Amino acid sequence: MIVYVLMLILSILFLILEKKAKKRWIKIICCIMAIMPFFIVSAFRYDLGTDYTRRYVFDYNRTLQGIDVPNLEILFKAIMKFCIIFTEEPYLMFAITSAITVGFILGTSFKKSQDKILSVCIFLLGGFFFDSLNIMRQYMAMSLVFFGYQFLLKSKKWYLTYILTVIIATLIHSSAIIMLVLVFFTKKMLVSWKWVLPVCIIIVLLNENLMNILGLILQNSRFGVYLTGKFAEGEFSYLFVAENLAIYLAMIYIYSKNKKLDNIQTQDILFLNIQALALIVMILGVCHMLFIRTALYFSIFQVISVPYYISKIPTTEIITDLKKITKNKFKFNRLEKYMKKIVTAVVILCFIFAFTRTNILVNTNEVLPYKTIINKEIEIK
């Protein structure tokens, strides 16, 4: 774990320097340097994660031998064939995919986030970075969609650019096509706890019947493999459901307060809609594990949506409510001043708790110990 801790510390140090820098070119260099630790750890990994050897090295070698791999999308095949021109080893492939994934996710975060340091912490502690070391193709597709979301914040003429971005992502992992739905979630609040929460309860109660419908849809598709074997069952992840539910409810509360103040922008609506979808699709995981994978397309936005909503906390209004509840028995002046910092600290602690339960105690993604192509025999714990 020391490699990942140092990676995070170095990234944060460069972001602190970026915050203090006054010249734009220095800020840009600091942001690039803040991305580099994540890129290096990802690009130079060896036999790390569940899919490294079993899937991607195996597929690379088959492509090298001239054998077609039918369950890979055309753009990812093109990346492998491009790498084969230069080397028979798969290391260049992992370097390129790492550059795309880490570059687009952190690059977009540094451009759009209200708190770059918090975004980096969520990227690691939320388990997203570790996931990217496993489901590599999907995370490449996710990173492109993550980059493309900013086009939805502009006028409608930019929507086509977002759609093209999703299509390109689909050529890397076909599941990315579902992200076209975001086009309909930018202007109107299509989620409400009054129906989102009951729907989630209904999903849990009807999981077996929903699975039967899902089977009919998937049986003749390339995802039919998920209907048999260890992938055929659902899984109710209490920890991740609780995490997504807590974030959703917090966003609902902040949104409702800002709506009364007439302080609502496109991002408020888009991020809240996305988080509602993340919650619903994550709970659909009780029907099939494939939904948990799909939920990542929406939950990755927490890297920027959580810092954004913290920045939108209406501290004065919340303090006023607290004074009414306590009948002015307590003074909250200092709390108002430090509220956003306190909330940020609480958010980080919650992510640390989830990270410890899943990636340290259980080693869910099999990324411990760390091994590198520089010296394959050394294991760094």
C-alpha positions in Angstrom: 0.0 0.0 0.0 3.0 2.3 0.5 3.2 2.8 -3.3 -0.4 4.1 -3.5 0.1 6.3 -0.4 3.2 7.9 -1.8 1.4 8.3 -5.1 -1.4 10.2 -3.4 0.9 12.3 -1.3 3.0 13.4 -4.3 -0.1 14.3 -6.3 -1.5 16.4 -3.4 1.9 18.2 -2.9 1.9 19.2 -6.6 -1.7 20.5 -6.2 -0.7 22.5 -3.2 2.1 24.1 -5.3 -0.4 24.7 -8.1 -2.7 26.5 -5.7 0.1 28.8 -4.5 1.5 29.4 -8.0 0.5 32.7 -9.7 1.6 32.1 -13.3 -0.7 30.1 -15.5 2.1 28.0 -17.1 3.4 27.0 -13.6 -0.1 26.0 -12.6 -0.4 23.8 -15.8 3.0 22.1 -15.1 2.0 21.4 -11.5 -1.3 19.8 -12.6 0.6 17.6 -15.1 3.0 16.6 -12.4 0.0 15.8 -10.1 -1.2 13.4 -12.7 2.1 11.7 -13.3 2.3 9.6 -10.0 -1.1 8.0 -10.9 0.1 7.4 -14.5 3.4 5.9 -13.5 1.9 3.5 -11.0 -0.7 2.4 -13.5 1.5 2.3 -16.6 4.4 0.4 -15.0 2.4 -2.2 -13.1 3.0 -5.9 -13.6 0.6 -8.8 -13.1 -1.6 -6.5 -11.0 -5.4 -7.0 -10.7 -7.8 -9.7 -11.8 -7.7 -9.0 -15.5 -4.0 -8.2 -16.2 -2.8 -11.7 -17.2 -6.1 -13.6 -17.5 -7.6 -11.1 -20.0 -5.4 -8.4 -21.5 -2.0 -10.1 -21.7 -3.8 -13.2 -23.1 -5.7 -11.2 -25.7 -2.6 -9.2 -26.6 -0.6 -12.4 -27.3 -3.5 -13.9 -29.4 -3.6 -10.7 -31.4 0.2 -10.9 -31.8 -0.2 -14.4 -33.2 -2.8 -13.2 -35.7 -5.7 -14.7 -33.9 -8.9 -12.6 -33.9 -10.3 -11.8 -30.5 -14.1 -11.5 -31.2 -15.2 -10.0 -27.9 -13.1 -6.9 -28.2 -14.3 -3.6 -29.7 -12.7 -2.3 -32.8 -10.9 0.7 -31.3 -9.3 -1.3 -28.6 -8.1 -3.8 -31.1 -6.6 -1.0 -33.1 -4.7 0.1 -30.0 -3.3 -3.4 -29.5 -2.3 -3.7 -33.2 -0.6 -0.3 -33.0 1.4 -1.4 -29.9 2.4 -4.7 -31.7 4.1 -2.6 -34.4 6.7 -1.5 -31.8 6.9 -4.4 -29.4 5.8 -7.9 -28.8 5.5 -7.2 -25.0 2.1 -5.8 -23.8 3.7 -3.1 -21.7 3.2 -0.3 -24.2 -0.5 -1.2 -24.3 -0.8 -0.7 -20.5 1.1 2.6 -20.8 -1.2 4.0 -23.5 -4.4 2.8 -21.7 -3.2 4.3 -18.5 -2.4 7.6 -20.2 -5.9 7.8 -21.6 -7.7 6.8 -18.4 -5.7 8.7 -15.8 -5.2 11.7 -18.2 -8.8 12.2 -19.1 -10.2 11.6 -15.6 -7.7 13.7 -13.6 -7.2 16.2 -16.4 -11.0 16.9 -16.5 -11.1 17.0 -12.7 -8.4 19.6 -12.4 -10.1 21.7 -15.0 -13.7 21.5 -13.6 -13.4 20.5 -9.9 -14.0 23.1 -7.1 -11.5 21.2 -5.0 -8.7 19.4 -6.9 -7.2 17.8 -3.8 -10.5 16.4 -2.7 -11.1 15.1 -6.3 -7.8 13.2 -6.2 -8.6 11.7 -2.8 -12.0 10.5 -4.1 -10.4 9.1 -7.2 -8.2 6.9 -5.1 -10.2 6.3 -1.9 -13.5 5.8 -3.8 -11.8 2.8 -5.4 -12.0 4.2 -8.9 -8.2 4.1 -9.5 -8.0 0.5 -8.4 -11.0 -0.5 -10.5 -9.2 1.1 -13.5 -6.3 -1.4 -13.0 -8.8 -4.2 -13.6 -11.7 -3.4 -16.0 -9.3 -1.4 -18.2 -11.4 -1.1 -21.3 -14.4 0.1 -19.5 -12.4 2.7 -17.6 -11.0 4.0 -20.9 -14.5 4.4 -22.1 -15.6 6.0 -18.8 -12.8 8.5 -19.0 -13.9 9.7 -22.4 -17.5 10.1 -21.3 -16.2 11.8 -18.1 -14.2 14.2 -20.3 -17.2 14.7 -22.7 -19.7 15.7 -20.0 -18.5 19.3 -20.0 -20.0 19.7 -23.5 -23.4 19.2 -21.9 -22.9 22.3 -19.9 -22.8 24.4 -23.0 -25.4 25.3 -25.5 -27.4 22.5 -27.3 -25.2 22.8 -30.4 -22.4 21.2 -28.3 -24.5 18.1 -27.5 -23.5 16.6 -30.8 -19.8 16.7 -29.6 -20.8 14.9 -26.5 -22.7 12.3 -28.5 -19.6 11.8 -30.7 -17.5 11.3 -27.6 -19.8 8.6 -26.3 -19.7 6.9 -29.7 -15.9 6.9 -29.7 -16.1 5.5 -26.1 -18.5 2.8 -27.3 -15.8 1.7 -29.8 -13.6 0.9 -26.8 -16.3 -0.7 -24.6 -19.8 -1.1 -26.0 -21.5 -0.6 -22.6 -20.6 3.2 -22.9 -23.6 3.6 -25.2 -25.9 3.9 -22.1 -24.3 7.3 -21.4 -26.2 8.9 -24.2 -29.0 9.2 -21.6 -27.3 12.1 -20.1 -28.4 14.3 -23.0 -31.9 14.2 -21.4 -30.7 15.0 -17.8 -29.2 18.4 -18.2 -32.1 20.9 -18.1 -34.7 19.2 -16.0 -34.7 17.6 -12.6 -35.9 14.2 -13.5 -35.2 12.7 -10.1 -37.0 13.0 -6.8 -36.5 11.2 -3.6 -40.2 10.7 -3.5 -40.0 8.1 -6.3 -36.3 7.3 -6.4 -36.3 5.7 -2.9 -39.5 3.7 -3.5 -38.2 2.4 -6.8 -35.0 1.3 -5.1 -37.1 -0.7 -2.6 -39.2 -2.3 -5.3 -36.0 -3.3 -7.2 -34.8 -5.1 -4.1 -38.1 -6.9 -3.6 -38.5 -7.9 -7.3 -34.9 -8.8 -8.0 -35.6 -12.4 -9.3 -38.4 -11.3 -11.7 -36.2 -8.5 -13.0 -33.4 -11.0 -13.6 -35.7 -13.1 -15.8 -36.4 -10.1 -18.0 -32.7 -9.2 -18.1 -31.9 -12.8 -19.2 -34.2 -12.5 -22.2 -32.5 -9.3 -23.3 -28.9 -10.4 -22.8 -29.0 -14.1 -24.0 -28.3 -13.4 -27.6 -25.9 -10.5 -27.0 -22.1 -10.5 -26.3 -23.0 -10.0 -22.7 -24.7 -13.4 -22.7 -21.6 -14.8 -20.9 -22.7 -13.0 -17.8 -25.8 -15.2 -17.6 -23.7 -18.3 -16.6 -21.0 -19.1 -14.1 -19.9 -16.9 -11.3 -21.2 -13.7 -13.0 -24.8 -15.0 -13.2 -25.8 -13.8 -9.8 -26.6 -10.5 -8.3 -24.9 -8.9 -5.3 -26.3 -6.4 -2.9 -23.3 -4.3 -1.9 -24.5 -2.7 1.4 -21.4 -0.5 1.6 -21.6 1.0 -1.9 -25.4 1.4 -1.7 -25.0 3.2 1.6 -22.3 5.4 0.1 -24.3 6.3 -3.0 -27.5 6.8 -0.9 -25.7 9.2 1.5 -24.3 11.2 -1.3 -27.6 11.4 -3.1 -29.5 12.5 0.0 -26.9 15.2 0.8 -27.1 16.5 -2.7 -30.9 16.6 -2.5 -30.7 18.6 0.7 -28.2 21.1 -0.7 -30.1 21.4 -4.0 -33.3 22.1 -2.2 -31.7 24.9 -0.2 -30.1 26.5 -3.2 -33.3 26.2 -5.2 -35.1 28.4 -2.6 -32.2 30.9 -3.0 -32.6 30.8 -6.8 -29.0 29.6 -7.0 -29.3 26.6 -9.4 -27.1 26.0 -12.4 -26.9 23.3 -15.1 -24.3 21.4 -13.1 -26.5 21.2 -10.1 -29.2 19.5 -12.1 -26.9 17.2 -14.1 -24.8 16.0 -11.1 -27.9 15.3 -9.0 -29.5 13.4 -11.9 -26.3 11.4 -12.4 -26.1 10.5 -8.7 -29.7 9.3 -8.7 -28.9 7.1 -11.6 -25.8 5.8 -9.8 -27.9 4.9 -6.8 -30.7 3.1 -8.8 -28.2 1.2 -11.0 -26.1 0.2 -8.1 -29.2 -1.2 -6.3 -30.0 -3.1 -9.6 -26.9 -5.0 -8.8 -29.0 -7.2 -6.6 -30.4 -8.6 -9.8 -27.1 -9.0 -11.6 -23.5 -8.0 -11.1 -23.4 -6.4 -14.5 -25.4 -3.5 -13.1 -22.7 -2.8 -10.5 -20.2 -2.5 -13.4 -22.7 -0.2 -15.2 -23.1 2.0 -12.1 -19.5 3.0 -12.3 -20.3 5.1 -15.4 -22.4 7.3 -13.1 -20.5 7.0 -9.8 -17.2 8.1 -11.3 -18.7 11.6 -11.5 -18.5 11.8 -7.7 -14.8 12.8 -8.3 -16.1 16.2 -9.3 -19.8 16.3 -8.2 -19.0 15.9 -4.5 -16.5 18.8 -4.4 -19.0 20.8 -6.5 -21.9 20.3 -4.1 -19.7 21.0 -1.0 -18.8 24.3 -2.6 -22.5 25.0 -3.0 -23.4 24.4 0.7 -25.5 27.4 1.8 -23.8 27.8 5.2 -25.8 30.9 6.3 -29.1 29.2 5.7 -28.1 26.0 7.4 -26.9 27.9 10.5 -30.2 29.8 10.6 -32.0 26.4 10.5 -29.8 25.1 13.3 -30.5 28.1 15.5 -34.2 27.6 15.0 -34.0 24.0 15.9 -31.9 24.7 19.0 -33.8 27.9 19.9 -30.6 29.9 19.9 -29.2 27.8 22.8 -25.9 27.4 20.9 -23.6 29.7 19.0 -22.7 28.5 15.5 -20.6 31.4 14.3 -17.4 29.4 14.1 -19.2 26.4 12.6 -20.4 28.6 9.7 -16.9 29.7 9.0 -15.4 26.2 8.9 -18.5 24.2 7.8 -17.3 23.4 4.3 -13.9 22.3 5.6 -15.6 20.1 8.3 -17.8 18.5 5.6 -14.8 17.9 3.4 -13.0 16.2 6.3 -16.0 14.0 7.0 -16.3 13.0 3.3 -12.7 12.0 3.2 -13.0 9.9 6.4 -16.1 8.2 5.0 -14.2 7.3 1.8 -11.2 6.1 3.9 -13.5 3.8 5.8 -15.0 2.3 2.6 -11.5 2.1 1.0 -10.2 0.2 4.1 -13.1 -2.3 4.1 -12.8 -3.1 0.4 -9.3 -2.5 -0.9 -7.1 -3.0 2.2 -8.8 -5.6 4.4 -10.3 -7.6 1.5 -8.0 -6.6 -1.4 -11.1 -6.7 -3.7 -9.2 -5.7 -6.8 -6.1 -7.8 -6.1 -3.8 -4.8 -6.4 -1.7 -5.7 -3.4 1.2 -6.2 -3.2 2.3 -3.9 -6.0 4.6 -5.2 -8.7 6.3 -3.3 -11.5 7.8 -4.2 -14.9 11.1 -2.6 -13.8 11.7 -5.5 -11.4 9.0 -8.3 -11.6 10.4 -10.3 -8.7 10.0 -7.5 -6.1 6.6 -7.2 -4.3 6.0 -3.9 -2.6 3.4 -4.3 0.2 
